[in-house]
Protein backbone atom coordinates (compact mmCIF):
# COMPACT_ATOMS: atom_id res chain seq x y z
CA UNK A 1 0.00 0.00 0.00
CA UNK A 2 1.40 3.44 -0.92
CA UNK A 3 2.45 5.72 1.89
CA UNK A 4 0.67 9.05 2.43
CA UNK A 5 3.92 10.77 1.52
CA UNK A 6 3.76 9.14 -1.93
CA UNK A 7 0.10 9.97 -2.57
CA UNK A 8 0.07 13.65 -1.59
CA UNK A 9 2.62 14.86 -4.19
CA UNK A 10 0.73 12.97 -6.92
CA UNK A 11 -2.57 14.50 -5.84
CA UNK A 12 -1.04 17.97 -5.89
CA UNK A 13 0.52 17.32 -9.31
CA UNK A 14 -2.77 16.11 -10.81
CA UNK A 15 -4.71 19.03 -9.28
CA UNK A 16 -2.21 21.54 -10.72
CA UNK A 17 -2.26 19.76 -14.08
CA UNK A 18 -6.07 19.93 -14.07
CA UNK A 19 -6.03 23.70 -13.45
CA UNK A 20 -3.37 24.30 -16.09
CA UNK A 21 -5.48 22.35 -18.59
CA UNK A 22 -8.61 24.31 -17.68
CA UNK A 23 -6.83 27.65 -18.04
CA UNK A 24 -5.24 26.59 -21.33
CA UNK A 25 -8.61 25.35 -22.65
CA UNK A 26 -10.18 28.72 -21.81
CA UNK A 27 -7.38 30.86 -23.27
CA UNK A 28 -7.21 28.94 -26.54
CA UNK A 29 -10.93 29.50 -27.16
CA UNK A 30 -10.94 33.28 -26.75
CA UNK A 31 -12.06 34.81 -30.07
CA UNK A 32 -9.29 36.99 -31.51
CA UNK A 33 -10.14 40.34 -33.13
CA UNK A 34 -9.80 40.05 -36.90
CA UNK A 35 -7.08 42.73 -37.21
CA UNK A 36 -4.87 40.90 -34.67
CA UNK A 37 -5.32 37.30 -35.86
CA UNK A 38 -2.47 37.23 -38.36
CA UNK A 39 -0.04 38.78 -35.91
CA UNK A 40 -0.95 36.69 -32.85
CA UNK A 41 -1.46 33.38 -34.61
CA UNK A 42 1.58 34.00 -36.81
CA UNK A 43 3.78 34.46 -33.74
CA UNK A 44 2.32 31.38 -32.04
CA UNK A 45 2.90 29.39 -35.24
CA UNK A 46 6.48 30.55 -35.41
CA UNK A 47 7.19 29.70 -31.75
CA UNK A 48 5.58 26.26 -32.05
CA UNK A 49 7.01 25.66 -35.55
CA UNK A 50 3.59 25.16 -37.15
CA UNK A 51 3.84 24.96 -40.94
CA UNK A 52 1.12 27.37 -42.08
CA UNK A 53 1.74 26.53 -45.76
CA UNK A 54 0.00 23.22 -45.10
CA UNK A 55 -3.13 24.89 -43.69
CA UNK A 56 -6.31 24.83 -45.73
CA UNK A 57 -7.02 28.53 -45.01
CA UNK A 58 -4.93 31.66 -44.48
CA UNK A 59 -3.99 32.26 -40.82
CA UNK A 60 -6.23 35.34 -40.62
CA UNK A 61 -9.32 33.14 -41.05
CA UNK A 62 -8.76 31.20 -37.82
CA UNK A 63 -10.87 32.77 -35.07
CA UNK A 64 -8.90 31.49 -32.07
CA UNK A 65 -5.79 29.58 -31.07
CA UNK A 66 -7.94 26.46 -30.83
CA UNK A 67 -9.15 26.94 -34.41
CA UNK A 68 -5.52 27.17 -35.51
CA UNK A 69 -4.57 24.01 -33.59
CA UNK A 70 -7.53 22.07 -35.01
CA UNK A 71 -7.23 23.42 -38.56
CA UNK A 72 -7.77 21.29 -41.61
CA UNK A 73 -4.79 20.70 -43.84
CA UNK A 74 -4.67 20.77 -47.62
CA UNK A 75 -5.99 17.36 -48.62
CA UNK A 76 -3.27 16.58 -51.12
CA UNK A 77 -0.48 16.94 -48.54
CA UNK A 78 -1.31 14.03 -46.27
CA UNK A 79 -3.05 11.21 -48.14
CA UNK A 80 -4.62 8.73 -45.73
CA UNK A 81 -4.29 5.61 -47.83
CA UNK A 82 -6.06 2.53 -46.54
CA UNK A 83 -4.73 2.50 -42.96
CA UNK A 84 -7.25 1.41 -40.33
CA UNK A 85 -6.08 4.11 -37.93
CA UNK A 86 -4.34 7.44 -38.46
CA UNK A 87 -3.29 10.31 -36.23
CA UNK A 88 -3.01 13.54 -38.23
CA UNK A 89 -1.62 15.91 -35.60
CA UNK A 90 1.18 18.40 -35.13
CA UNK A 91 2.75 16.74 -32.15
CA UNK A 92 5.27 14.32 -30.81
CA UNK A 93 4.95 10.85 -29.38
CA UNK A 94 6.23 11.35 -25.84
CA UNK A 95 5.13 8.30 -23.89
CA UNK A 96 3.72 4.84 -24.13
CA UNK A 97 1.98 2.51 -21.72
CA UNK A 98 0.87 -1.07 -21.61
CA UNK A 99 -2.76 -2.09 -21.93
CA UNK A 100 -3.77 -3.86 -18.73
CA UNK A 101 -7.18 -5.53 -18.39
CA UNK A 102 -8.57 -3.42 -21.23
CA UNK A 103 -7.45 -0.17 -19.58
CA UNK A 104 -4.87 2.24 -20.96
CA UNK A 105 -3.19 5.00 -18.97
CA UNK A 106 -3.76 7.94 -21.27
CA UNK A 107 -3.54 11.43 -19.76
CA UNK A 108 -2.74 12.80 -16.31
CA UNK A 109 -2.92 9.44 -14.63
CA UNK A 110 -6.47 8.70 -15.79
CA UNK A 111 -7.14 5.22 -17.14
CA UNK A 112 -9.43 4.86 -20.15
CA UNK A 113 -11.08 1.73 -21.53
CA UNK A 114 -9.39 0.76 -24.79
CA UNK A 115 -12.73 0.38 -26.62
CA UNK A 116 -13.52 4.06 -25.99
CA UNK A 117 -10.19 5.17 -27.47
CA UNK A 118 -10.18 2.81 -30.44
CA UNK A 119 -13.66 1.78 -31.62
CA UNK A 120 -14.19 -1.73 -32.97
CA UNK A 121 -13.48 -2.08 -36.66
Secondary structure, DSSP 8 states (H G I E B T S, - for coil): ---HHHHHHHHHHHHHHHHHHHHHHHHHTS---HHHHHHHHHHHHHHHT--GGGBSS-GGG--SHHHHHT--B-GGGS--TT-S-----S--------EETTEEEEETTEEEEHHHHS---
